């Protein structure tokens, strides 16, 4: 069974690392490092070893430990400079300079008015990850006069030597040894070979979870101009969708094409089109899935897959391989970056292909972040072992293996999956993409402008379902692992997660003879500091929304309890109020600070049988007494809308207080004949008190299929556009009269 593997076992222990008094010339900041880890402990605080280069780790070279010169020197108060012509790094500390020539086995000590002293070292100064790496004891003991402790990969640097007991080492590993860089392909092969290791072997290492142990700075993005934009979770973090507009052009992705239309005041004109083609040599084809736009850029995301029955030359098969399972066809995630000129014409600037299957994507400023999962198919043939493959057109037109240095692993959980995170600069397309891989996989992601959280699920015989959390720092093309944790239970979707005031909030569902629900709050080190557990026993979470210091959770069995939870004290969250009404909300959308819109389904209070699509307005101004102030029900049992499972299918026009979405509505007549409507539904939110159906727009039939999905609504100026399989239709927004 394929394991979900981002397992980051964070022990629920409080460390008492003491900061000791240091010499006058340097800072009072003793530190603990871990070989191959990008993190350090500064007292009790987890920090990145090199904040400007989050992939830098201490390494072994010729049986000597090398550490980054700049990070260690600046940490202890020295100044660092680098002469790119002479290829020398210089540490300036008080009245002395220490110069390390790259590739040399010596360094020089210069003092004003004194003769230069050259000292020999028993290894070399190297450049790794664009950083000067020097011997640990040389920089720590000879230059800064510090004591060095070293045992089992744990390193301490400080004024006083710390006894590296087994307990201390375990605590350090739990804090900063959760994810480590891989040193060689042989190590990687060995780790993947261990993936069948039983979970129970590490279960004893897991602490008990303590009891008591996103918000809208992260509201949906509302259009600020004269056009609506994609409904997104976090301000400043863009999400991909099948339809985008910049107010002038409309971009529409279908599986076999991407089309660009000039909006043209309701009379769209096709200006360009990208068509999917089969590669005649490889039998591969791109299936287009989603889009981003940014200034004059169009970013197309898709999947490259091979055709199983494609006629092509067969590679020779040796006797050993002939008895192995048939190799699985490789699939790649595809990104195409295009420029868009003033006439809506496209020019391809860059293509990136990464082996695996797409998990999700986000964009902040000029950087696209693409996440994918790749399963490792290993048949025991050493020569057949391959690292993840990628192709970046700004580097080469051929596929390359990812460097083993760009892969990390989680020591407590061998894995047979890769999670790949790719960062692409969409404006400066000459810059190579940065791809970082982790022996793990992801299920859902949550992202802020500077942090990325990836979660996956596993199972413990003791604790049941476990959600593992991996956090990464992001800054342009820089991606760095910055910590991990775990909570009991499994999450519903991305809205189950949120970051607020430096803490991470996550809502989960658990099963122990019956279902129950929990809300956990983790601190900046992703250690649990607060929780509400056993919420609504026998029910399960259907939707979550965080708004500043409040959490709103909908559960359901036969009626829809809406819970209002105060998280202002993260160590003691508490339920403030609860509302029980028929049905449930699959999605909660903030209308204002005091009003929520719920979109879900009606249900019979006695039987729980589901009915039509239900829209509810909730007044949450009194947190102790949330109220449903109005609702409307569309259709009957069997009705469906994509917005129930995909928030991006909701058009939000806050300027006019209108929401819209595509729906399929069932209705039975007195003669038990089912009538079905498929089309757009527009709803007015009147003074945050009432919902009014403005109109419905039936789709145009296409042969016998009139019930297509994947439709979007958007507004540009005073025109409403309805985009779907049959093309683009336009309507005068006020009268909803179709423009022909």
Rosetta blueprint (number, residue, H / E / L):
1 X L
2 X L
3 X L
4 X L
5 X L
6 X L
7 X L
8 X L
9 X L
10 X L
11 X L
12 X L
13 X L
14 X L
15 X L
16 X L
17 X L
18 X L
19 X L
20 X L
21 X L
22 X L
23 X L
24 X L
25 X L
26 X L
27 X L
28 X L
29 X L
30 X L
31 X E
32 X E
33 X E
34 X E
35 X L
36 X L
37 X L
38 X L
39 X E
40 X E
41 X E
42 X E
43 X L
44 X L
45 X E
46 X E
47 X E
48 X E
49 X L
50 X L
51 X L
52 X L
53 X L
54 X L
55 X L
56 X L
57 X L
58 X L
59 X E
60 X E
61 X E
62 X L
63 X L
64 X E
65 X E
66 X E
67 X E
68 X E
69 X H
70 X H
71 X H
72 X H
73 X H
74 X H
75 X H
76 X L
77 X L
78 X L
79 X E
80 X E
81 X E
82 X E
83 X E
84 X L
85 X L
86 X L
87 X L
88 X E
89 X E
90 X E
91 X E
92 X E
93 X E
94 X L
95 X L
96 X E
97 X E
98 X E
99 X E
100 X E
101 X E
102 X L
103 X L
104 X L
105 X L
106 X E
107 X E
108 X E
109 X E
110 X E
111 X E
112 X L
113 X L
114 X L
115 X L
116 X L
117 X E
118 X E
119 X E
120 X E
121 X L
122 X L
123 X L
124 X L
125 X L
126 X E
127 X E
128 X E
129 X L
130 X L
131 X E
132 X E
133 X E
134 X E
135 X E
136 X H
137 X H
138 X H
139 X H
140 X H
141 X H
142 X H
143 X H
144 X L
145 X L
146 X L
147 X E
148 X E
149 X E
150 X E
151 X E
152 X L
153 X L
154 X E
155 X E
156 X E
157 X E
158 X E
159 X L
160 X L
161 X L
162 X L
163 X L
164 X L
165 X L
166 X H
167 X H
168 X H
169 X H
170 X H
171 X H
172 X H
173 X H
174 X H
175 X H
176 X H
177 X L
178 X L
179 X L
180 X E
181 X E
182 X L
183 X L
184 X L
185 X H
186 X H
187 X H
188 X H
189 X H
190 X H
191 X H
192 X H
193 X H
194 X L
195 X L
196 X L
197 X L
198 X L
199 X L
200 X H
201 X H
202 X H
203 X H
204 X L
205 X L
206 X L
207 X L
208 X L
209 X L
210 X L
211 X L
212 X L
213 X L
214 X L
215 X L
216 X L
217 X L
218 X L
219 X L
220 X L
221 X L
222 X L
223 X L
224 X L
225 X L
226 X L
227 X E
228 X L
229 X L
230 X L
231 X L
232 X L
233 X L
234 X L
235 X L
236 X L
237 X L
238 X E
239 X L
240 X L
241 X E
242 X L
243 X E
244 X E
245 X E
246 X L
247 X L
248 X L
249 X E
250 X E
251 X E
252 X E
253 X E
254 X E
255 X L
256 X L
257 X E
258 X E
259 X E
260 X E
261 X E
262 X E
263 X L
264 X H
265 X H
266 X H
267 X L
268 X L
269 X E
270 X E
271 X E
272 X E
273 X E
274 X E
275 X E
276 X L
277 X L
278 X L
279 X L
280 X L
281 X L
282 X L
283 X L
284 X E
285 X E
286 X E
287 X E
288 X E
289 X E
290 X E
291 X E
292 X E
293 X E
294 X E
295 X L
296 X L
297 X E
298 X E
299 X E
300 X E
301 X E
302 X E
303 X E
304 X E
305 X E
306 X E
307 X L
308 X L
309 X L
310 X L
311 X L
312 X L
313 X L
314 X L
315 X L
316 X L
317 X L
318 X L
319 X H
320 X H
321 X H
322 X H
323 X L
324 X L
325 X L
326 X L
327 X L
328 X L
329 X L
330 X L
331 X L
332 X E
333 X E
334 X E
335 X E
336 X E
337 X E
338 X E
339 X E
340 X E
341 X L
342 X L
343 X L
344 X L
345 X L
346 X E
347 X E
348 X E
349 X E
350 X E
351 X E
352 X E
353 X E
354 X E
355 X E
356 X L
357 X E
358 X E
359 X E
360 X E
361 X E
362 X E
363 X E
364 X E
365 X L
366 X L
367 X E
368 X E
369 X E
370 X E
371 X E
372 X E
373 X E
374 X E
375 X E
376 X L
377 X L
378 X L
379 X L
380 X L
381 X L
382 X H
383 X H
384 X H
385 X L
386 X L
387 X L
388 X L
389 X E
390 X E
391 X E
392 X E
393 X L
394 X L
395 X L
396 X L
397 X L
398 X L
399 X L
400 X E
401 X E
402 X L
403 X L
404 X H
405 X H
406 X H
407 X E
408 X E
409 X E
410 X L
411 X L
412 X L
413 X L
414 X L
415 X L
416 X L
417 X E
418 X E
419 X E
420 X E
421 X E
422 X E
423 X E
424 X E
425 X E
426 X L
427 X L
428 X L
429 X L
430 X L
431 X L
432 X L
433 X L
434 X E
435 X E
436 X E
437 X E
438 X E
439 X L
440 X L
441 X L
442 X L
443 X L
444 X E
445 X E
446 X E
447 X E
448 X L
449 X L
450 X L
451 X E
452 X E
453 X E
454 X E
455 X E
456 X E
457 X E
458 X E
459 X E
460 X E
461 X L
462 X L
463 X L
464 X E
465 X E
466 X E
467 X E
468 X E
469 X E
470 X E
471 X E
472 X E
473 X E
474 X E
475 X E
476 X L
477 X L
478 X E
479 X E
480 X E
481 X E
482 X E
483 X E
484 X E
485 X E
486 X E
487 X E
488 X E
489 X L
490 X E
491 X L
492 X L
493 X L
494 X H
495 X H
496 X H
497 X E
498 X E
499 X E
500 X E
501 X L
502 X L
503 X E
504 X E
505 X E
506 X E
507 X E
508 X E
509 X E
510 X E
511 X E
512 X L
513 X L
514 X L
515 X E
516 X E
517 X E
518 X E
519 X E
520 X E
521 X E
522 X E
523 X L
524 X L
525 X L
526 X L
527 X L
528 X E
529 X E
530 X E
531 X E
532 X E
533 X E
534 X E
535 X E
536 X L
537 X L
538 X L
539 X L
540 X E
541 X E
542 X E
543 X E
544 X E
545 X E
546 X E
547 X E
548 X L
549 X L
550 X E
551 X E
552 X E
553 X E
554 X E
555 X E
556 X E
557 X L
558 X L
559 X E
560 X E
561 X E
562 X E
563 X E
564 X E
565 X E
566 X E
567 X L
568 X L
569 X L
570 X L
571 X L
572 X L
573 X L
574 X E
575 X E
576 X E
577 X E
578 X E
579 X E
580 X E
581 X E
582 X E
583 X L
584 X E
585 X E
586 X E
587 X E
588 X E
589 X E
590 X E
591 X E
592 X E
593 X L
594 X L
595 X E
596 X E
597 X E
598 X E
599 X E
600 X E
601 X E
602 X E
603 X E
604 X L
605 X L
606 X L
607 X L
608 X L
609 X L
610 X E
611 X E
612 X E
613 X E
614 X E
615 X E
616 X E
617 X E
618 X E
619 X E
620 X L
621 X L
622 X L
623 X L
624 X L
625 X L
626 X L
627 X E
628 X E
629 X E
630 X E
631 X E
632 X E
633 X E
634 X E
635 X L
636 X L
637 X L
638 X L
639 X L
640 X E
641 X E
642 X H
643 X H
644 X H
645 X L
646 X L
647 X H
648 X H
649 X H
650 X L
651 X E
652 X E
653 X E
654 X L
655 X L
656 X L
657 X L
658 X E
659 X E
660 X E
661 X E
662 X E
663 X E
664 X E
665 X E
666 X E
667 X E
668 X E
669 X L
670 X L
671 X L
672 X L
673 X L
674 X E
675 X E
676 X E
677 X E
678 X E
679 X E
680 X E
681 X E
682 X E
683 X E
684 X E
685 X E
686 X E
687 X L
688 X L
689 X L
690 X E
691 X E
692 X E
693 X E
694 X E
695 X E
696 X E
697 X E
698 X E
699 X L
700 X L
701 X L
702 X E
703 X L
704 X L
705 X E
706 X L
707 X L
708 X L
709 X L
710 X L
711 X L
712 X E
713 X E
714 X E
715 X E
716 X E
717 X L
718 X L
719 X E
720 X E
721 X E
722 X E
723 X E
724 X E
725 X L
726 X L
727 X E
728 X E
729 X E
730 X E
731 X E
732 X E
733 X L
734 X L
735 X L
736 X L
737 X L
738 X E
739 X E
740 X L
